[in-house]
């Protein structure tokens, strides 16, 4: 492909491997070719270790598109460099390479000459519905050394991988690992869209970490941030002296609430940049999916804006048509080029068709985070059991819409920061009641339609909120209730993974049936889940603060064997329910000819399998 042909694809917004052209690439003769897109620049020089950081030593030539620049320079792997851009108005600004594969952070904000990786082997795509149970991790704060230093990618390979495998999760999701300078942004203010966080190790180290997860059959999902970028002066912000990667229009330039700039979706070079960033991690690191952050902020022109701060589209409404077109292109391109790769939308509104195929008018994501479910169930569980009857709709409402999209149920990092309290500490009541309610919540979550996501620390019932400057408090496992919570989560994960009724039918009423939905007084829920062969799992949850003795509800005739009990003594519960097999009696209840009678422990979730 000629230079002009490559640039044409780039400017058309269709280049998903722009990182093979732009950036820094070794030629094999001791020289590297540097290329950068800077259409508003008067001139561009490359400055770095190889020329003593002298401006003017290596001037870049303008390419055929008139917007991009190139230079061939004798440079070695590990050399640091930046682009010195002379702006239209004569200023000289120094910028990191938007396409660099490696950064010098935290020593400096420079880019680093680094060879491109050989692509890793991908996990074989799985067909049909399968269990998806995600452990969400911030790699900078899963564990810290005693002196506060980070665990490196290499150290995480030895510790995090066996931990996730032992706990029974099917996937791990990393909060952003693309280079970012401020730990307190948790990775969501990205300055290097093709770099991994250098303070944790090299790109090869990160590739080895991903490979280790794959070797253990665990999928890897990355958080990816295409909605906005920070205003650090060395990065994408007004890259060539004027808005380039950001939208130049005053009403669509900034996310004021976040203090960041919005990408200019629809501009060819910007679309190619973002598509290439996504493709780079799927191609070179063979990650299994991307969780797209802040999709709602992309979809709506009035997101986080007051009246008068935004301009309607040509149809007079608030949809960001260029962003919607980009999202559809993003999902279509990835599915064509990376078999089995999945995309997850963090989308908090009622936008229709998020997981509908693009060809059917949808956005094309594989899954959508069910933020409504998360908000409702946590609100409900925070209430004293005595008053939960006032809020019963919060725990049942999700089934009004849960089959409309393919959902992930997220108990994510956002729920344990900013004085919201940790999951266990949100729960009311005594010390033991807090643990019992978390177990009941997780049991309900795993039985509810939708894939699962839990943030690190939930599995040990950490009382403290997540602090990005510290590791998870694993020392708590020396205390009974915290150790027992870990045992509970591990067993729940493994049970879920091996129970087809809990995951095989997620978007059809043939996989779900309410048995008890409106018992406001007793705070009891009961429902059946089915697999494609008709096998039945019965889930019963008692969110009240008292044991429900001789509780009767309608159920199909048969024997039901208790297979999971959140109140079991091994999990820290009272262990009161000794009986394992229950048989229905011919007694009408809840519209059925037969009924089942149980003693349901307080704040407990029970699973039963119908025996054939």
N, C-alpha and C positions, 0 to 999 in steps of 0.2 A: 504494500500500500504506500503510495507516495505521500509526501508531507502534506500537500494540498488536500488530498483525499481524506487524510486523517483529521486535519483541521476542520474540514467540512462536516464530518460526522460529529466532531466535538461541538461545533457551534450550532448544529441541529439538535443538540441535547440528546443524542443517541449513543454516545461513547461510554460504554460501561467499563472500559479498561484504559481510561485516560492516564492512569498511573504508570502505564507502560511507555507513555510518550513524554508527559510532563514530569517535572522533578529532576532528579539526578540519577544517571544510569552509566555504569562502567562500560567502556567501549572495548576493553581487552588489550589496549596498547599503552596502558598507563594513564590514559586520559578518561575523563568523564564528560558526558554531555549534559548540560543544564538547560532546562526549558521552563519558562514561566509565562502565564497569561496575565498581561497588564495593559489593557487597551488604552488607558488614560495617561500612561507614562510617557514622558519625553524620552527617557533613556533608562536602561537598567544595567547595573554591574553586579558581578558576583564577587563577594568579599568573604575571605575565610582564612583558615590556618595556612592554606597553600600559597597565599599571596600576601601574608602578613596583615590581612584585613585592610589593605590599601585600596581605597575607593579609586576606580579608574584603571586599575591594573588589568582587569578582565571585563571588558565591555561586551555586552551581549548584542548580537545582530538581530534585527527585526525580521520575522518570518513572513511568509507570503500572505498571511491573513491580515497583516498590518497591526495585529493586536498581541502577538506573542513574540517572545525573544528567546535566543539560543546562543550558547557559547560552549566551546570545547576547551577543557582546562585539565592540566596535569594535577590530579588529586588522588588521594589514597583513602581507603576505607578508614573511617574513624575521624576524618577531617571534619571540623565544624565550619558552617558557612551560613550566610544570609544573602538576600538580594537587597542591594541598595538601589532604591527607585527614586529617580528624579521626577517629581510630580509635574503636572501641567503648569502649576504656578511657581515652579522652581525650587520647592522644598526637597530635601533629601530625607527619605524615610527608610528604615532598615526592617525588613520583614523575613520571618521564617518561611521556609518553602512550604506552600500548602500541600504539596504532594510528597513530602519527605517521609521516608519509612522509619526514621529514627530521630529522636530529639536529644538534646544535651541537658534537659531539665533533670534535677534542679540546679545544676552548676551554672547554666545560662539558658537563654531562650533561643539559642541557635539550633539549626538543623544539623544533622550528622550524615555524612556520606555512608551509605549502607547498601550492601548488595540486596537484590530482590530474593525473596525466599522461593524455594521449590514448593509447589502446592502439596499439601497434605492429602492423604487418602480420606475420602468422605465415608461416614457411616452409611451402610446400605439403607435406602429409603424403606420405611415400613408401610405396608398396605393395610387399609381398613382402620377401624377405630382401635385405639390402643390407650393404655394408661399413660397419662402425662402428669407427673408430679414434680414440681420445680422447686429447687432450693435456691433462693435469691441471696446473692452474696456481694458485699462490698469488699473487694480484694485487699484494700488498704487497711481494713479494720476487722476482718474475720478473726485474725490473731495478730498480736503484737509481741515483740520481744520485751524482756523486762526493762530494757532501756528506752522503750517506746518506739524502736525502729520497726520498719515494715517486715513482714514475711515476704521474701522474694518469690518470683514465679517458680524457681527451682524448689524452694522450701514448701511452697503450697502444693507442688506436685507430690511431695512426700507425705503431706499431712492432710490437705483438703480432699484430695482424690479418694484415699481410703475411707475418710470420714463420710463422704457423701455416699459411697458405695455401701458402707456398713449400715447407714441409716435407711437405705432402701429407696432413695429418690431416683427417678428416671432421668431427670435433667438437672443441670445447674445453670443458673442465669447470673451473669456478671453485670453488676451496675457498670456504667461506662468505663472501659479500659483505654479508650482513645485518649491521647495525651491531653491533660488539663493541668493548669498551674496551681489551682486553689483546691486543697483537700476539702474545704467546706462546701464546695459546689457538688460534692459527691460524684463528680465526673460529668455533670450535665452542662458544664460550660467548657466546651471542647475547643482546643486550639490546634490540635493535630489530628485530622480526620483519617490519616493513614499510618499513624504512629500508635504503638501501645505505650502505656505509662512507663517511662524509662526508669523511674525510681524503683520499679519492681524487677527490672531485668531487660534483656534484649528481646527483639522479635523472635529469635530462635528459642529463647527460654519460654516465651508465651506459646509458641507452636508446640513445644514439648509438653506443656501443661495440657493443652487441648488434646494432644495425642494420647496422653495418659488417661484422660477421661474416656476417650473413645475406646481405648484398650479395655476399659472396664464396662463398656456398654452404656455409658452415660452421655447423653446429648448435651451440647454446649450452646447456650443462647446468649447473645450479647445485647445489651442496651445500646441503642443507636439514636443519635440526636440530630435529626434534620430540620427541626422547627426553628432553631435559633442558634446564635453563637455569641460569645462575650466580646466586649469592647477593649480587649487587651491590644495595645498599640503595635505589638510585634506580630500579630496573627492576621486573621481575615478582615478585621475591621478596617473599612475604607482602604482596601489593600493597595491600590495604586494612587492614593491621594483623594479618591472620590469613591462613592458607593459602587462596589463591584459585585461582591457576593451578596450584599444586602439589597433589599428593594430600595430604589432611590426616591420613592414617593413618600411624602411626609406622613400620610395616614396609614402606611403599611410598612414602615421602616423599622419600628421599634416595638419590643415587648416591654412596655414601660414598667410593669410590675416586677419584671425580672432584671431590668437594666441591660438587656441584650438586643442584638439586631436580628431581624427576620430575614431568612434567605429569600432571594428574588426568584421564586419559582416561575418557570416558563422561560427564563433566559437560558439559552442553550448551554453556555459554558457552566452555569450554575447547576443545571440539571445533570450534565455529564459529570461534574465534580461529585455530586451527592450519589448518583448511581454508581460511580466508580468506587467511592468509599465503601458502600455496602458490598459491592461485588468483590472488592479486595479481601475483605475478611471471610467471605464465603469461599473465595478461590484459594487464597494463599494459606489460610488457617483452617479451612474446611469446617467452620462453625456450622451448626445445624439450624440456626434460626436467628432472627433479629427481632428484638422487641423495640418497636418504634415509639419513642417518647413523645408525649404532648401532642398527639394527633388532633385533639380538639382545637389546640392553638393554631394548627395549620388549616383546619376546615372552615373557620369562621373569621370574617373580616373584623367583626366587633368583639373578638375574644379579648377580655380584660380591657375593654375600652368603653368610655362613657359616650353618651349621645353627643354627636358633633365631632368626635375624634376619629370617625371612620366614614368611608364613602361606599355606598351600596354598589353592587356589581351591575352589569348592563340589564339585568332582569329586575333590579330594584330590591334585591334581598341581600342577606349577609353571608352568603357562601363565597369562599375564596376559590373561584373557579380554576385559577392557575395551580393552586396547591392540590386541589382535587384531581386535576389532570395528572399532576406529577405523581401523586400517590398511586393512581391506577397504573401509570407507566412503570413505576418502581416495582409493584407487585407482579405485573405481567412480565417484565424483563427478567426478574429473578427466577420466576417459575420456568421460563423458557431455557435458562442457562444453567440452573443449579437444581437438578432433580432432587426432590426430597427436602430442600430447604424450606423452612416455614417462617412466616412473619406474624407478629403479635402486635395488636394495636392497643396502646394505652389511650383509650378514648372514653371520655367521661360524660358524653351527652347521649341523646336518643337518636343520633344520626342513623338513618336506615341503610341497611345493606353493607355494613362494614365488612362482614365475612362472606358476602355474596360474591360470586365470580365476576370479574370485570366484564366479561362478555354478556353477563346478565344484568349489567347496570350497577354492580356493586363496586366496592373499593378493592376487593381482592385479597384481603387479609385472611389468614388461616384461622386466627383466633382474635377475640376482643376481650380485654380485661373487663370484668363485670364490676364496675365501680359502685353501681347502685346496690348490688348485693352486699358488698363490703361495708358500705356506709350504714345500710339498714341493720345488718346483723350485729355490727359492733354497737350501734346505738341501743338495740334491744338488750344485748348482753350486759351493757353498762347499768341497766336499770336494776334496782332491787327486785328480787323475785316477787315480792308482795305487790309490786306495781306493774309488772310486765303485762298484765292483762289489758292495760290501757294501750299497749303498743303492739298487740299481737300481729297486726297487719305487717309490721316491719319484718317479721320472721317468715311470713308466708308470701308476701307480695312478689318476690322474685320469680315465682313460678307463673306469674301472669305474662312474663316475657322471656323467660330463660331459654325457651326452645326456638326463639326467633333468630338467634345468632349462635355461633360456636364460641362458647365463653371459656375464659379462665377465671376461676374464683381467686382473687388476690388478697392475701393478708401480707401486704408489702411493707417496705421500709418506711413509707409515708405515714403509716399508722402508729409508729413508735418513736416519733420525734415531736419537737415543738410543744412540749408539755401535754401531749395527748396521752401519755402513759404507755407502758409496755402492755402487751396483750394480757398477761396474767394480772397485772395491776389495774387494768380497766375493770376487772370483775369485782362486784360488790361482795360483802359478807366477810366471814372469817377467813383465816389463813387457808384452811382446808377447802372452804367453799370456792375460793379464787381458783385453786388448782382444778377442782372438780368442774367448774364452769368452763375453763379453758379446754379441758378434755371433751366436755359435751359439745362445745362449739366446733372443735376440730372433727369430732365424730359426725356432727350434722353437715359440716362442710364436705367431708369426703363422700357422704351419701347423696348429697345434692348434685344434680346434673351440672357438669362443667369440669374442666381440668383444674388442677390445684397448684397454688403457688404460696409458699411460706417463706418469710424472711428469716435469715440466720438469727438465732437466739430464741425464737419461739419454741424450739424443741427442748430447751432447758428451762423454760419458764423464767427467763431473766426478768427481775423486777425493775431494774434500771432501764431507762430509755436508751435507745441506741446512741452512742457517741462516736462520731467518725474519727475521733482522735485516740480511741481506745479499742482494744479487742473485745470480743464477746466474753462474758464472765464464765468461762468454762469451769472455774474453780467451784461454782455452785453445785456441781454434780457430786460433791462429797456430802451434800445434804440430801436426806431421803427423798423429799418431795420433788426436788429438781432432777435427781437421778431417775426417779420413777417416771417423771414426765418424758425423759429421753427414751426410756424403755417403751412407754406408751406410743410415742410418735413413731419409733422404729417399727413396732408391731403393726400400727395402723398403716404405715406406708407399705409394708410388705403384704398386708391383707388386701389393700386396695389394688396393688399391682397384680394380684392373682385372682381377683374377683370380677369376672366379666360383667355381671349386672351393674357394677359401679362405673363402667366406662364405655360399654359397647354401644348404647343408644343414648345420645346426648341431645338430639334435636328433634325428637319425635315423641308424641304422647304414648306410643307403644312401649317406651322404656320407663315410664313413670306413672304412678297412680297414687293419688291422695287416699288415705284411709281415715285419718283424723286431721282436719285442717282448721277447724273452728272452735276448738276447746279453749276458749279464752280464759275460762275460770281456772283450769288446772295447768295451763301452759304446756300441754302435751301435744306432740306431733307424731304422726305415724304415716308411713308411705312405703309403697313397694317400688323397687327398681328391678328391671328385667333385662336379660340379654337377648340376643337374636334367636336363641333356641328356646326362649320362654322360661328359662330358669329365673327364680325369684329370690331377691334379697329383701327382707323386711327391716326397715329402720324405725326405731322408736326412740324419741327424745323427750325427756322430762326436764323442762327448764324451770320448774317450780322449786321452791326451797323445802318441800316435804316429799316423803315417799308416797307414791300413788299406789295404794294397796288394792288388789283385786280390780284392776283397771280393765274394762271390757270394751272391745271395739270390733267392728265387722272385719272379717278376713275370709279368704277362700278356704274351703275344707282341706284339711291336711295336718301333717306334723311339721312343727317348726323347731329347728335346733339352734340354740344360742351359740353363735360363733365369735362374737366380740362384745365386750362389756367394759365400758370406760370406768365403771365403778369397781373393777376387780382390785383386789388387795395388792397385786403386783404393780399396779399403776398408781397406788396411793389412795385408792378408794376404800369404802367400807367392806366391800366384798360380800354383801348381804344376799345376793341372788345366786343360790346354789343350784337350783333346778336348771337343767340344760334342754330337755325336750318338752315342748308344749303342744297340746293337741286341741284343735278347734272343737267346739260343741255346736250342736244344731240349735242355734238361738239367733233370731234376727237382730241385726244391729248395723247401723250406718248403711242401710240399703242392701245388706248381704244376708244370706240365709244362715251363715255360720258366723261364729265370733270366737275371739281369742281373749283369754283373761290372763293378765300378768301382774306381778308386783314390780313396779318400776321405781328404782332408787331415785332419790332426789338428784338433780343436776347431773343426769347420766344419759348416755346414748348407748343403745343396745342394737346389735345386728343379729338377725336370724336368717337361716337358709331354709327354704321349704324343701323338705325331703320328698323324693319321688316314691 
